[in-house]
């Protein structure tokens, strides 16, 4: 899990050799272009998608890596987008739903390209040099660090659930156990966050990530 997102961030390619500021500028340009395109010009989404896939190819990011992460992302964006026509009785809102899916997918793939052509620590340093608020950069740093801790906790909970299920694999049981598992994960995450915050305050935490400024 430690390299789930930026597995190829330290590879060598023409994209990796670009200046950090240029990488962020290119990624933001593609994302903004995707947001600005109206659905009437939907072929432009395909053009942006080809540009993003070309960038992944030049960076040496394999297709199975992208498909695996799209398999995780698309159900979430699809669930959000389908709520629009659902709220209107499935009579309107389809174009807006497709627009959200296209824009979200392009932004997601572009973000994957960015974190796979530069290490995450370098990304944080570059954002700080761009005068991004320190608290926002600190939140990103802690999010990246502790998402793996939460993932490991989820893996332990899933293992414990399988050990206690005794072969019960009905759909209703899986849904019920999943809801219980997510609730327990939320409680444990909040408890861990409080402990970490207390430990940081006791060590003089002021909200500044000094190692970012020293890079």
Beta strands, then each sheet from edge to edge (+ up, - down):
end
